[in-house]
Amino acid sequence: MNEFTSMNPNPLVQYLNKPAHDFTRADLIRYIEDHDIQMVNFRYVGWDGRLKTLNFIINSRDHLENILSVGERVDGSSLFPFIEAGSSDLYVIPKYRTAFRNPFSDIPTLDVLCSFYDRHGKPLECSPEYILRKAHRVMKEKTGLSFETMGELEYYIISDEQPLYPAVNQKGYHESSPFNKYGQYRREAMQLIAQSGGQIKYGHSEVGNFSMNGKIYEQNEIEFLPTNVEDAADQLVIAKWIMRTLAWQYGVTITFAPKIIVGKAGSGLHVHTRLMQNGQSVMMNGGQLSDEARKAIAGYLSLAASLTAFGNTNPTSYFRLVPHQEAPTNICWGDRNRSVLVRVPLGWTNEFDMISDANPLEKPLDLNLRNKQTVEFRAPDGSADIYLLMAGLTVAARNGFEMEDALDFAAKTYVDINIFHDEHKHKVAELEQLPACCVDSAEALNKHREIYMKYDVFPANVINFLINYLGNFKDKNLRQELGNDEERTLQLVSQYFHCG
C-alpha cells in the first residue's frame, strides 16, 4: 500500500491501491467480484439538485461489463424542465472515478455518478455537470490556471425538545456535548462521506440553536478540503444525500434551508476558492495576496449579483442576506471580515513558529504553507444548484483575468475590517448591493448573460430558463410584506425546506 492510499478512508482506494482518478472499468469489476457486490446504482443529479438513482442487479459478468461500458437510457424530460418530452431520451454514462460503496444498502452495492449524453453520443450541453466541465476547461485554456474549490455545508438538525443541558440561544459555535446534542450524527456523517470519497477538512457545531414549538433547532457544519472544482461539486451532492439519509435513519430532520426564522442564524454554502498552476497555489506572492488572486476576486465581485441566480435560488435565500447576521449584503471584499461578500481568511504568513512555542520539545519546521490560502465567496446557500454555482464561480474567476481594470476594481472594492462601524457609513454607501430578491437576481443574470455564454460555456436555454424561473417568484417586496410575521415566514420556509 502506497503513501497516498495507506490512510485513505475510501475502501475502493485502499483495496485497489490507487487514487480514485485512476480507477478503470477493470478496477471496478475486480472490486465487485472480490467483495461479492450484488448491485450497481447509477446516480445523477436532476434539475432539483438532488441525486437520482437507477438500480441494477448484477446477474452475470457480461451483464456487469455491459452496464459499466455503455451506460443506460433515461427520460430527460422528467429530469430537466427545459427538455421536451417528444425527444427526451438521454444516456447516463458512469464516471469510474466517482465510484463508492453504498453505506446504507442492505444488499452489497456499488454506486457511481454519471454524466448525461444526448442521442448523438455528445455531452448534454445543458447539463449543469457538463456546464461546469466546460467552464473549467475554458478557464485552463485562457489563463493556464486550474481552479480548486471547497464547500462549507451548514445545516440544522431538528428534533424533539430535551430538558437536559439546554444550549444558549444563538451561542452554539464550536459547542461540545452534552450542550451540542448531535455531534455523534455529525461525526458519523463525516465518516460516511469520507468513505465515499469526500475530502473533509473538519466538522463542528455552528452559531445557530433555538427552540420553537417543542422542537430543538441545532446548527452544525461540515467543511471540505480544496480540490478540483468538478470533484468538489460531486462530493457536495453525495454528501447532502448521505446526510439526509443518515438523518432519516436517526429519526430526525435535517435541512440546508437558507433561513428558518427571522432573527436566527441562517445556513450558508460558503465556497472557498484557489488558483493552481502545476500543483502549486498562485494565491500568494511574497507573503501578500497575489495579483492573480486579486483578479479572481475582482471577477467574483463583478458578477456577484448574477451569481445569486445559481447560489440563492428561492425567496427564503434573501431572508438570510440581511445586515448584521454574518451574511453579506454589500459587494466588497476584505481580510478576515465575515460581513463582506468575499473574505480572505487568516493565513499562515507570520514568521513566528507557533508549533514550537506551544510544544517546547519540537524543533522549528521549515514548512511551505502557501497552498493553505483560499478566498471565500460567502453569498450562496443550500438552495444552490451546486454544479451551476461552481461553473458560475469558475466563469467569474476567468472574467477577472479578462477585465482590463481588474486590479483597480479590486482596490476600489476592498474594505477595512472596521468598515461597518458608524464612522465609515459613507464608504458603505458607495458599495453596490447584492440582490434583495429572486426578481433582482434574474435581472442581474440577464444583464451579465453574455459573460456566462462566452466561449459557449452556459447555453442560452439554461440562462433563459433561470431568468424566467427566478422572475416568476414575484418576490420584489416579499421581505417588507412579511416583516417579522413568524407564522407566514414559517409557511414560506416549509415550501423550500428541502431545497437543493
Stockholm file with secondary structure:
# STOCKHOLM 1.0

chainA/1-500         MNEFTSMNPNPLVQYLNKPAHDFTRADLIRYIEDHDIQMVNFRYVGWDGRLKTLNFIINSRDHLENILSVGERVDGSSLFPFIEAGSSDLYVIPKYRTAFRNPFSDIPTLDVLCSFYDRHGKPLECSPEYILRKAHRVMKEKTGLSFETMGELEYYIISDEQPLYPAVNQKGYHESSPFNKYGQYRREAMQLIAQSGGQIKYGHSEVGNFSMNGKIYEQNEIEFLPTNVEDAADQLVIAKWIMRTLAWQYGVTITFAPKIIVGKAGSGLHVHTRLMQNGQSVMMNGGQLSDEARKAIAGYLSLAASLTAFGNTNPTSYFRLVPHQEAPTNICWGDRNRSVLVRVPLGWTNEFDMISDANPLEKPLDLNLRNKQTVEFRAPDGSADIYLLMAGLTVAARNGFEMEDALDFAAKTYVDINIFHDEHKHKVAELEQLPACCVDSAEALNKHREIYMKYDVFPANVINFLINYLGNFKDKNLRQELGNDEERTLQLVSQYFHCG
#=GR chainA/1-500 SS CCTTTTTCCCHHHHHHTSCGGGCCHHHHHHHHHHTTCCEEEEEEECTTSCEEEEEEECCCHHHHHHHHHHCEEEEGGGTCTTSCGGGCEEEEEECGGGCEECSSCSSCEEEEEEEEECTTSSBCTTCHHHHHHHHHHHHHHHHSCEEEEEEEEEEEEEEECCCSSCCCTTCCTTCCTTTSTTHHHHHHHHHHHHHTTCCEEEEEEEEEEEEETTEEEEEEEEEECCEEHHHHHHHHHHHHHHHHHHHHHHTCEEECCSCSSTTSCCCBCCEEEEEEETTEECSEETTEECHHHHHHHHHHHHTHHHHHHHHCCSTTHHHHSCTTSSCCCBSCEEESCTTSSEEECCCSCCCSCHHHHHCTTSCCCCCCCGGGCCEEECCCBTTSCHHHHHHHHHHHHHHHHHCTTHHHHHHHTBCCTTTTSGGGHHHHHTSCBCCSSHHHHHHHHHHHHHHHHGGGCSCHHHHHHHHHHHHTTCCTTHHHHHTTCHHHHHHHHHHTTTCC
#=GC SS_cons         CCTTTTTCCCHHHHHHTSCGGGCCHHHHHHHHHHTTCCEEEEEEECTTSCEEEEEEECCCHHHHHHHHHHCEEEEGGGTCTTSCGGGCEEEEEECGGGCEECSSCSSCEEEEEEEEECTTSSBCTTCHHHHHHHHHHHHHHHHSCEEEEEEEEEEEEEEECCCSSCCCTTCCTTCCTTTSTTHHHHHHHHHHHHHTTCCEEEEEEEEEEEEETTEEEEEEEEEECCEEHHHHHHHHHHHHHHHHHHHHHHTCEEECCSCSSTTSCCCBCCEEEEEEETTEECSEETTEECHHHHHHHHHHHHTHHHHHHHHCCSTTHHHHSCTTSSCCCBSCEEESCTTSSEEECCCSCCCSCHHHHHCTTSCCCCCCCGGGCCEEECCCBTTSCHHHHHHHHHHHHHHHHHCTTHHHHHHHTBCCTTTTSGGGHHHHHTSCBCCSSHHHHHHHHHHHHHHHHGGGCSCHHHHHHHHHHHHTTCCTTHHHHHTTCHHHHHHHHHHTTTCC
//
